[in-house]
């Protein structure tokens, strides 16, 4: 089943309710997302991105994952 950008945004929003979140992509498998959240302050990029991937609840797990690609940008607010 194809995933919609609003579905991914909703999953991320559950984990980061106060974040500024932008998700783009309309083919159901390839997306780009930007997540800006205060909880990222002091964390390195890998830690930030792992937190977002965890919020996706397996949507990207292996060849059976519903999301094939996610170009992810994460940062703390300026």
HELIX and SHEET records of a PDB file:
HELIX    1   1 UNK A    5  UNK A   15  1                                  11    
HELIX    2   2 UNK A   38  UNK A   40  5                                   3    
HELIX    3   3 UNK A   45  UNK A   55  1                                  11    
SHEET    1   A 3 UNK A  20  UNK A  24  0                                        
SHEET    2   A 3 UNK A  30  UNK A  36 -1                                        
SHEET    3   A 3 UNK A  69  UNK A  75  1                                        
END                                                                             
